[in-house]
């Protein structure tokens, strides 16, 4: 199209020049009220820019695969729906189909299968590391680098490393998160307690809650990633926040004594009855309910959970009664004992096939422009408790953080000296499957020991490492 338009303009230019060389007798002029001549020159008229072809308004559909399903994600879904309306208004003929799928199912089943078959949705929820790098290497993802440069937002993100492969950007984080303990302040106040500052103090509180006839820790382990949030933090306390990154390089092993000590502490809490009984049969939604109902006093979860303690949400009854703290230091633990699990791994990616369709590409640009901006980042923070993934002035953040719980969360994050990403962004997919779908459930169910769990994981780890070499 560009070549033919250039040729057409060249021919017009040559023709105009020939006409001008013949004396230019086609000029007409009139006199304005001040006696000055004004004219319309046919050469100038001929040289006017050619009219662009009208943009097609033929109906077309694109799919957005999202993971904003369930009662606790309604605020996040509402933000997405508002963006969808704006994009459909920007792009003539466009209709978006929203395809909601549970996060774990999308990542480990649907998207993997679609990528293998070469037919992913045009827009989809994408996990950063290692997923985006794997798909980018296979040329399955749209390179967003030129789009971000065009929109002027390439440098507006706090961290794009999880979505970057060979210097190019293949996905965008929708927000950040940290993990720690939410606790029932009303119960704690009744006991005269504060958030624990030592690991021994935390364990004493767990024992006292159990003795009081309450459930110390909410639990829902049907999906392995839920218990692994806490387990991951425990082995990182005992073996150090950098240890998980060393499994894939062979610098550390799952069988290392301090890693096994982290598994053993989790199993110890299971054996002491600190978790809700029957946890292997509970879904994530029930995890939240155990806490919001007052049955469980502590809930280990991501900072996104703060969204349920807002008006109209499932935890509305606990507004002003919930606090947040980091796991206290473990005596004899390795490395920074204030380290907190934080990442910006959840976001959106786009099918590489979009590059072949100008209208779909225009829709993707509009989607990025309308979703990844300060307004939407602040909405995510205020309405849904999702930490911004884009750089926002601290004064603006302070103005928008109006509830005590979010202020407490930010204080905890600021007090941590370092952070580490979740295990599933650092180890290979086969290792993630082994620990998420098999080993953590076997440990909770008493079908393995911490030592045997470490051995099983190390075997799969070594096979995965060898496959990369």
C-alpha positions in Angstrom: 0.0 0.0 0.0 2.8 2.4 0.9 4.7 1.7 -2.3 1.7 2.3 -4.5 0.8 5.5 -2.8 4.4 6.8 -3.2 4.3 6.0 -6.9 1.0 7.8 -7.3 2.2 10.9 -5.5 5.4 10.9 -7.7 3.3 10.7 -10.9 1.2 13.6 -9.7 4.3 15.7 -8.9 5.8 15.1 -12.4 2.5 15.9 -14.1 2.2 19.1 -12.1 5.7 20.2 -13.0 5.0 19.7 -16.7 1.9 21.8 -16.4 3.8 24.6 -14.7 6.4 24.5 -17.5 3.7 25.3 -20.1 3.3 28.8 -18.8 0.9 28.4 -15.9 -2.0 30.0 -17.7 -4.5 28.1 -15.6 -4.2 30.6 -12.7 -7.3 32.5 -11.7 -7.3 35.4 -9.3 -9.6 37.8 -7.6 -9.1 41.0 -5.7 -9.9 41.2 -2.0 -11.2 44.2 -0.2 -7.7 45.6 0.3 -6.7 45.4 -3.4 -4.5 42.4 -3.0 -4.7 39.5 -5.3 -5.7 36.0 -4.0 -5.7 33.1 -6.3 -6.3 29.4 -6.8 -3.5 27.8 -8.6 -4.4 24.5 -10.3 -0.9 23.2 -9.8 -1.2 23.8 -6.0 -4.6 22.1 -6.0 -3.2 19.1 -7.8 -0.4 18.8 -5.3 -2.9 18.6 -2.3 -2.4 15.4 -0.3 -4.3 12.4 -1.5 -7.3 11.5 0.5 -6.6 8.5 2.8 -8.7 5.4 2.4 -11.6 5.4 4.9 -11.0 3.0 7.8 -13.1 -0.1 7.4 -16.1 -0.3 9.8 -16.8 -3.9 9.0 -17.6 -5.8 12.3 -14.8 -7.9 13.6 -14.2 -9.7 16.9 -11.3 -10.2 19.2 -11.0 -12.3 22.4 -9.6 -11.3 25.7 -8.7 -14.2 28.0 -8.7 -12.9 31.5 -8.6 -14.4 35.0 -10.9 -11.9 36.8 -13.3 -14.6 37.9 -15.0 -15.0 41.3 -16.6 -12.6 43.7 -13.3 -11.2 45.0 -12.2 -10.1 41.6 -15.3 -8.1 40.6 -13.5 -4.8 41.0 -10.7 -5.9 38.7 -13.2 -7.2 36.2 -15.0 -3.8 36.3 -11.8 -2.0 35.4 -11.2 -4.4 32.5 -14.8 -3.9 31.2 -14.4 -0.1 31.3 -11.2 -0.4 29.2 -13.0 -2.7 26.8 -15.7 -0.1 26.2 -13.1 2.6 25.5 -11.2 0.5 23.0 -14.4 -0.6 21.2 -15.2 3.1 20.9 -11.7 3.9 19.5 -11.7 1.1 16.9 -14.6 1.0 14.4 -16.3 -2.3 14.1 -14.5 -4.0 17.0 -16.3 -6.2 19.5 -14.4 -7.8 22.3 -15.3 -11.3 23.6 -14.4 -11.7 27.3 -13.3 -15.2 28.2 -12.9 -15.6 31.9 -10.8 -18.6 33.1 -9.4 -19.4 36.6 -5.7 -18.3 36.8 -4.1 -21.7 37.3 -6.2 -23.3 34.6 -5.4 -20.6 32.1 -1.7 -20.7 32.8 -1.0 -24.4 33.1 -3.7 -25.9 30.8 -5.5 -23.7 28.3 -2.8 -21.2 27.3 -0.1 -23.9 27.1 -2.4 -26.0 24.8 -3.3 -23.0 22.7 0.3 -21.9 22.3 1.3 -25.5 21.2 -1.6 -25.5 18.7 -0.7 -22.0 17.5 -4.2 -20.5 18.2 -4.0 -18.4 21.4 -6.5 -15.6 21.9 -5.5 -12.2 20.6 -5.2 -10.8 24.1 -4.6 -13.0 27.2 -3.5 -13.1 30.8 0.2 -13.8 30.7 2.6 -14.8 33.5 5.9 -13.1 33.1 8.8 -15.3 34.1 9.4 -17.9 32.8 6.3 -18.2 30.6 6.7 -15.0 28.5 10.3 -15.9 27.7 9.4 -19.4 26.6 6.6 -18.1 24.3 8.7 -15.3 23.0 11.5 -17.7 22.1 8.9 -19.7 20.1 7.7 -16.5 18.3 4.3 -16.8 19.8 4.1 -13.3 21.3 3.7 -9.8 19.8 6.8 -7.6 20.2 5.5 -4.6 22.2 8.7 -2.6 22.1 7.8 -0.3 19.1 4.2 0.1 20.5 5.5 1.3 23.9 7.9 3.7 22.2 5.1 5.0 20.0 2.8 5.5 23.0 5.7 7.0 25.0 5.4 4.7 28.0 8.3 2.4 27.6 10.1 3.9 30.6 6.9 4.3 32.7 7.0 0.8 34.2 8.9 0.0 37.5 10.1 -3.4 36.2 9.7 -5.1 32.8 12.3 -7.8 33.3 9.8 -10.7 33.7 8.4 -9.9 30.3 11.6 -9.1 28.5 13.5 -11.5 26.2 16.6 -10.6 24.2 16.0 -6.9 24.8 12.5 -6.9 23.5 9.3 -6.6 25.6 6.6 -9.2 25.1 4.1 -8.5 27.9 3.0 -5.8 30.4 2.5 -6.2 34.2 -0.9 -5.1 35.3 0.2 -4.6 38.9 2.6 -5.7 41.6 2.1 -7.7 44.8 3.7 -8.7 48.0 2.8 -11.6 50.4 2.4 -11.7 54.1 0.0 -12.4 57.0 -3.4 -10.7 57.2 -4.6 -10.9 60.8 -7.8 -10.2 62.8 -7.0 -7.1 64.8 -10.1 -7.4 66.8 -9.1 -10.8 68.1 -5.5 -9.7 68.6 -6.6 -6.6 70.6 -8.8 -8.8 72.8 -5.7 -10.8 73.7 -3.6 -7.7 74.2 -1.3 -8.8 71.3 0.6 -6.9 68.6 1.8 -8.2 65.3 4.7 -10.6 66.2 8.3 -9.3 65.8 10.0 -12.7 66.3 9.4 -16.1 64.9 9.1 -17.5 68.4 6.4 -15.0 69.2 4.5 -15.9 66.0 4.6 -19.6 67.0 3.4 -18.9 70.5 0.4 -16.9 69.1 -0.5 -19.9 66.8 -0.4 -22.2 69.7 -2.5 -19.9 71.9 -5.1 -19.4 69.1 -5.4 -23.2 68.7 -5.8 -23.6 72.5 -8.6 -20.9 72.3 -10.6 -23.2 70.0 -10.0 -21.0 66.9 -8.3 -21.9 63.6 -4.9 -20.2 63.6 -4.3 -20.3 59.9 -6.8 -20.4 57.0 -6.0 -23.2 54.5 -7.1 -24.3 51.1 -4.7 -26.7 49.4 -6.7 -28.2 46.5 -4.6 -25.9 44.2 -1.0 -26.3 45.3 0.0 -22.7 44.7 -2.1 -21.6 47.7 -0.1 -23.4 50.4 3.1 -22.8 48.5 2.8 -19.1 49.1 3.6 -19.7 52.8 5.9 -22.7 52.2 7.9 -20.6 49.7 8.4 -17.8 52.3 9.4 -20.4 55.0 12.1 -22.1 53.0 13.3 -18.6 51.9 13.6 -17.6 55.6 15.5 -20.7 56.5 17.8 -21.1 53.4 17.9 -17.4 52.3 15.8 -15.3 49.8 18.2 -16.1 47.0 18.1 -19.9 47.3 15.3 -20.6 44.9 17.0 -18.8 42.0 20.0 -21.1 42.5 18.1 -24.4 41.9 18.0 -23.9 38.2 21.7 -23.2 38.1 22.7 -26.0 40.3 24.2 -23.7 42.9 21.7 -24.9 45.5 19.6 -28.1 45.8 16.1 -28.8 47.1 17.8 -31.4 49.4 20.0 -28.7 51.2 19.4 -29.0 54.9 18.0 -25.5 55.3 15.6 -25.9 52.5 14.3 -29.1 54.0 14.1 -27.2 57.3 11.6 -24.9 55.7 9.5 -27.9 54.5 9.7 -29.4 58.0 8.4 -26.2 59.6 5.4 -26.2 57.3 4.7 -29.9 58.1 5.2 -29.1 61.9 2.4 -26.5 61.7 0.2 -29.0 59.8 0.8 -31.7 62.4 0.0 -29.3 65.3 -3.4 -28.5 63.7 -2.7 -24.9 63.0 -4.4 -25.1 59.6 -8.1 -25.6 58.9 -8.7 -29.3 58.7 -9.7 -30.8 55.4 -7.6 -28.2 53.5 -6.8 -30.6 50.6 -10.4 -30.4 49.6 -10.8 -26.6 49.8 -10.7 -24.2 46.8 -9.1 -20.7 47.1 -12.5 -19.0 47.5 -13.0 -20.9 50.7 -9.6 -19.8 51.9 -10.9 -16.2 52.1 -14.2 -17.2 53.7 -12.4 -18.9 56.6 -10.8 -15.6 57.5 -13.7 -13.2 56.7 -16.1 -15.3 58.7 -13.8 -15.0 61.8 -13.2 -18.8 61.9 -9.5 -18.4 61.1 -7.4 -15.6 62.7 -4.6 -15.5 60.2 -4.5 -15.6 56.5 -1.3 -15.8 54.5 -2.0 -14.3 51.1 -1.0 -11.7 48.5 -1.5 -7.9 49.1 -4.3 -8.1 46.4 -6.5 -9.7 49.1 -6.9 -6.3 50.7 -9.6 -5.6 48.1 -12.1 -7.8 49.9 -12.0 -5.6 53.0 -13.9 -2.8 51.2 -17.5 -1.7 51.1 -19.7 -4.1 49.2 -17.1 -6.9 49.2 -17.0 -10.2 51.1 -14.9 -8.9 53.9 -16.8 -5.7 54.5 -17.6 -6.7 58.1 -13.8 -6.6 58.9 -13.2 -3.1 57.6 -10.9 -1.4 60.1 -10.3 -4.7 61.9 -7.6 -6.3 59.7 -3.8 -5.8 59.9 -0.8 -7.0 57.9 2.7 -8.2 58.8 5.7 -9.9 57.3 7.0 -13.2 58.5 9.3 -12.5 61.4 13.0 -13.4 61.3 13.9 -17.1 61.8 16.6 -17.7 64.3 19.7 -19.0 62.4 18.0 -18.2 59.1 20.2 -17.3 56.1 20.4 -13.9 54.5 18.0 -10.9 54.8 15.4 -11.9 57.3 13.1 -8.9 56.3 12.9 -10.2 52.7 9.4 -10.2 51.3 8.0 -12.0 48.3 7.2 -9.3 45.7 6.8 -9.4 42.0 5.2 -7.9 38.9 4.6 -11.2 37.1 0.9 -11.0 36.3 -0.1 -9.1 33.2 -1.2 -9.3 29.6 0.3 -10.6 26.4 -0.8 -10.5 22.8 -0.7 -13.1 20.0 2.1 -12.6 17.5 -0.6 -13.1 14.7 -2.0 -9.6 15.6 0.9 -8.1 13.7 -0.6 -9.4 10.5 -3.9 -7.6 10.9 -3.8 -3.7 11.0 -7.2 -3.5 12.7 -6.3 -5.9 15.4 -3.0 -4.1 15.9 -4.8 -0.8 16.3 -7.0 -2.5 18.9 -4.0 -3.7 20.8 -2.5 -0.3 20.8 -5.7 1.2 22.1 -6.0 -1.5 24.8 -2.5 -0.7 26.0 -3.1 3.0 26.0 -6.4 2.7 27.9 -5.3 0.2 30.5 -1.7 1.0 31.2 -1.9 4.6 32.5 -1.8 6.4 35.8 -5.6 6.6 36.1 -6.1 2.8 35.8 -3.1 2.0 38.0 -4.6 4.2 40.7 -8.0 2.6 40.3 -6.4 -0.8 40.7 -4.7 0.3 43.9 -7.7 2.1 45.5 -10.5 -0.2 44.3 -8.7 -3.6 44.2 -5.6 -3.4 46.4 -3.3 -4.1 43.4 0.1 -2.3 43.8 1.0 -0.2 40.8 3.3 -1.7 38.2 4.0 1.8 36.7 5.9 4.6 38.2 3.7 7.0 40.2 4.8 9.9 42.2 4.8 9.1 46.0 2.7 12.2 46.7 0.1 11.0 44.3 0.1 7.6 46.0 -0.2 9.1 49.4 -3.2 11.2 48.3 -4.9 8.1 46.9 -4.3 5.6 49.8 -7.1 6.4 52.1 -7.7 3.2 54.1 -5.6 2.1 57.1 -5.0 -1.5 55.8 -3.4 -0.3 52.6 -1.2 2.2 54.5 -0.1 -0.7 56.8 0.7 -2.9 53.8 2.8 -0.1 52.2 4.6 0.4 55.5 5.5 -3.3 55.7 6.7 -3.3 52.1 8.9 -0.3 52.7 10.4 -1.9 55.9 11.6 -4.9 54.0 15.2 -4.5 52.9 15.0 -6.8 49.9 12.5 -9.0 48.0 12.5 -12.2 46.1 10.1 -13.5 43.3 7.9 -16.5 43.8 9.4 -20.0 43.1 7.4 -20.6 39.9 9.0 -17.6 38.2 12.5 -19.1 38.9 12.3 -22.8 38.2 11.3 -24.8 35.1 7.7 -25.8 34.5 8.3 -29.5 35.3 9.6 -28.5 38.7 6.6 -26.2 39.3 4.3 -29.0 38.4 6.0 -31.5 40.7 5.9 -29.3 43.7 2.5 -27.7 43.0 0.5 -30.8 41.9 2.2 -33.6 43.8 4.7 -32.9 46.5 3.0 -30.1 48.6 -0.2 -32.1 48.8 1.7 -35.3 49.7 3.5 -33.4 52.5 0.2 -32.0 53.9 -1.5 -35.4 53.6 1.3 -37.2 55.4 2.3 -39.2 52.3 5.9 -38.0 52.3 8.5 -36.5 54.5 10.3 -33.2 54.2 13.5 -35.1 53.3 11.7 -37.3 50.6 10.0 -34.2 49.2 13.4 -32.6 48.7 14.8 -35.7 47.0 11.8 -35.9 44.6 12.1 -32.3 43.7 15.8 -32.4 43.2 15.4 -35.4 40.8 13.0 -33.4 38.6 15.2 -30.3 39.0 18.3 -32.1 37.7 16.4 -33.5 34.8 15.1 -30.0 33.9 18.6 -28.5 34.3 20.1 -31.2 32.0 17.5 -30.5 29.3 18.6 -26.9 29.2 22.3 -27.7 28.8 
